[in-house]
Amino acid sequence: IAQVTGLKELVDAFRLYARMPRVEPRPTSISQLVRDTGSLYHGMRDELKINLEMPSEEILAVADPVLLRQAIVNLLDNAVAAVDASGSITLSLRTTGENVILEVADTGSGLPTDDFETLVQPFYSTKGRGSGMGLALVHRIVIDHGGTLEFQNLKPQGALIRITLPHTTVESFPERPHPDLPNAPGTTPI
């Protein structure tokens, strides 16, 4: 039964990867997206601290909020799994020039290899569980947004994964609030 369940998970993961929906970019508050997604992990484990670092002004860009949320969830899930006992995960967001930078850093065990191309290959996993599709999906989402994905082992321990997305200029956001835009910019972070 365990082997059949494992095979079903692999088939489902491959189907998701093969049928990845097209990016449907629209004006999005990346700040609100990061706050909302990060709040899902707050209080997950007593000994795990979730930090959120972002400017008080809203970071707005043209992106697919559904796919971007999935990428953040995959990165946070990996970070939670990497932090065995007590530790922290920092989710940060900022802009530099024409780019939006989103980083997930943890104090866990670090990345299993320095060959970062291997990390984004479908079905690569060192965990002994799961499908090995998490980082492959993140990579595909980032590339489909015209961005880049970087990995770095931190000293003395932990890992940092950086998503860089082009900050597509939006001349003006709609007068009426868009469903993805916050009603009140400057919402207090978690």
C-alpha positions as CSV (number, residue, x, y, z in Angstrom):
1,I,0.0,0.0,0.0
2,A,2.9,2.4,0.8
3,Q,4.5,1.7,-2.5
4,V,1.3,2.3,-4.4
5,T,0.7,5.5,-2.5
6,G,4.2,6.7,-3.3
7,L,3.8,5.9,-7.0
8,K,0.4,7.8,-7.0
9,E,2.2,10.8,-5.4
10,L,4.9,10.7,-8.1
11,V,2.3,10.4,-10.9
12,D,0.3,13.3,-9.5
13,A,3.4,15.5,-9.1
14,F,4.5,14.8,-12.7
15,R,1.0,15.5,-14.0
16,L,1.0,18.9,-12.1
17,Y,4.5,19.7,-13.6
18,A,3.5,18.7,-17.1
19,R,0.2,20.6,-17.0
20,M,1.6,23.7,-15.3
21,P,-0.9,26.5,-16.1
22,R,0.2,29.4,-18.1
23,V,1.3,32.5,-16.2
24,E,-1.7,34.9,-16.1
25,P,0.0,38.2,-15.0
26,R,-2.1,41.0,-13.5
27,P,-1.6,43.9,-11.2
28,T,-0.7,42.3,-7.8
29,S,0.4,43.5,-4.4
30,I,3.4,41.3,-3.9
31,S,3.6,42.7,-0.3
32,Q,0.1,41.5,0.5
33,L,0.8,38.1,-1.1
34,V,3.9,37.6,1.0
35,R,2.2,38.7,4.2
36,D,-0.8,36.4,3.6
37,T,1.4,33.4,2.7
38,G,3.8,34.0,5.6
39,S,1.0,34.3,8.1
40,L,0.0,30.7,7.2
41,Y,3.2,29.5,8.8
42,H,3.1,31.7,11.9
43,G,2.7,29.5,15.0
44,M,3.2,26.3,13.1
45,R,5.6,25.0,15.7
46,D,6.4,26.6,19.0
47,E,10.2,26.4,18.5
48,L,10.1,27.8,15.0
49,K,10.2,31.6,14.5
50,I,8.9,33.1,11.3
51,N,10.3,36.6,10.5
52,L,8.9,38.9,7.8
53,E,11.1,41.7,6.5
54,M,9.7,44.2,4.0
55,P,9.3,47.9,3.5
56,S,6.2,49.6,4.8
57,E,5.2,50.8,1.3
58,E,3.4,48.3,-0.9
59,I,5.4,46.6,-3.6
60,L,3.2,46.3,-6.6
61,A,4.0,44.4,-9.8
62,V,2.4,42.5,-12.7
63,A,2.6,38.8,-11.8
64,D,0.4,35.7,-11.5
65,P,-0.6,35.7,-7.8
66,V,-1.7,32.1,-7.8
67,L,1.5,30.7,-9.2
68,L,3.7,33.0,-7.2
69,R,1.9,32.0,-4.0
70,Q,2.6,28.3,-4.9
71,A,6.3,29.1,-5.3
72,I,6.4,30.8,-1.9
73,V,4.5,27.9,-0.2
74,N,7.0,25.4,-1.7
75,L,10.0,27.3,-0.5
76,L,8.5,27.8,3.0
77,D,7.6,24.1,3.2
78,N,11.2,23.2,2.3
79,A,12.5,25.6,4.9
80,V,10.2,24.2,7.6
81,A,11.4,20.7,6.8
82,A,15.1,21.8,7.0
83,V,14.8,23.3,10.5
84,D,14.7,20.2,12.7
85,A,14.3,21.7,16.2
86,S,14.4,25.3,17.1
87,G,15.3,27.8,14.5
88,S,14.0,30.5,12.3
89,I,12.8,31.3,8.8
90,T,13.0,34.8,7.3
91,L,10.8,35.8,4.4
92,S,12.0,39.1,3.0
93,L,10.8,41.3,0.1
94,R,12.4,44.4,-1.4
95,T,12.9,46.1,-4.7
96,T,16.2,47.0,-6.3
97,G,16.2,49.1,-9.5
98,E,13.8,47.3,-11.9
99,N,13.5,44.1,-9.9
100,V,11.5,42.6,-7.1
101,I,13.6,40.4,-4.8
102,L,11.9,37.7,-2.6
103,E,14.1,35.7,-0.3
104,V,13.5,32.7,2.0
105,A,16.3,32.1,4.5
106,D,16.4,29.5,7.2
107,T,18.7,28.3,10.0
108,G,18.2,24.6,9.0
109,S,20.6,22.0,7.7
110,G,21.4,23.8,4.4
111,L,21.2,22.6,0.9
112,P,22.2,19.0,0.2
113,T,24.4,19.9,-2.8
114,D,26.3,22.7,-4.3
115,D,25.2,21.6,-7.7
116,F,22.1,23.9,-7.8
117,E,21.1,22.7,-11.3
118,T,20.4,19.3,-9.7
119,L,18.2,20.9,-7.1
120,V,15.7,22.1,-9.7
121,Q,15.5,18.8,-11.6
122,P,12.1,17.1,-11.4
123,F,12.0,14.2,-8.9
124,Y,15.3,15.1,-7.2
125,S,15.0,14.7,-3.5
126,T,17.2,13.8,-0.6
127,K,14.4,13.6,1.9
128,G,13.3,10.1,1.3
129,R,9.7,11.3,1.1
130,G,7.7,13.6,-1.2
131,S,7.9,13.8,-5.0
132,G,11.0,15.9,-5.5
133,M,8.9,18.4,-7.5
134,G,8.9,21.3,-5.1
135,L,11.9,23.2,-6.4
136,A,11.3,22.1,-10.0
137,L,7.9,23.8,-9.8
138,V,9.4,26.9,-8.2
139,H,12.0,27.1,-10.9
140,R,9.4,26.8,-13.6
141,I,7.2,29.5,-12.1
142,V,10.1,31.9,-11.7
143,I,11.3,31.3,-15.3
144,D,7.8,31.6,-16.7
145,H,7.7,35.1,-15.0
146,G,11.0,36.0,-16.7
147,G,12.9,35.9,-13.4
148,T,15.8,34.0,-11.9
149,L,16.2,31.6,-9.0
150,E,19.4,31.5,-6.9
151,F,20.5,29.2,-4.1
152,Q,23.1,29.8,-1.3
153,N,24.3,27.8,1.7
154,L,24.7,30.1,4.7
155,K,27.4,30.0,7.3
156,P,27.5,28.5,9.8
157,Q,24.2,26.8,8.8
158,G,21.1,27.3,6.8
159,A,20.1,28.2,3.3
160,L,18.9,31.2,1.3
161,I,16.8,31.0,-1.8
162,R,16.3,34.2,-3.8
163,I,13.7,34.9,-6.4
164,T,14.3,37.9,-8.7
165,L,11.4,39.0,-10.8
166,P,11.4,41.9,-13.3
167,H,9.4,44.8,-11.8
168,T,7.1,45.3,-14.7
169,T,6.0,48.9,-14.6
170,V,2.3,49.5,-14.3
171,E,1.4,53.0,-15.4
172,S,-1.6,53.1,-13.2
173,F,-3.5,50.7,-11.1
174,P,-7.3,50.7,-11.4
175,E,-9.2,53.4,-9.6
176,R,-11.4,50.8,-7.9
177,P,-9.5,48.3,-5.8
178,H,-8.4,45.2,-7.8
179,P,-9.1,41.9,-5.9
180,D,-5.4,41.4,-5.5
181,L,-4.6,44.8,-4.2
182,P,-4.9,45.6,-0.4
183,N,-7.5,48.0,0.7
184,A,-5.1,49.6,3.2
185,P,-1.4,49.8,2.2
186,G,1.0,49.5,5.1
187,T,-0.7,46.6,6.8
188,T,1.2,45.5,9.8
189,P,3.4,42.5,9.1
190,I,3.0,39.2,11.0
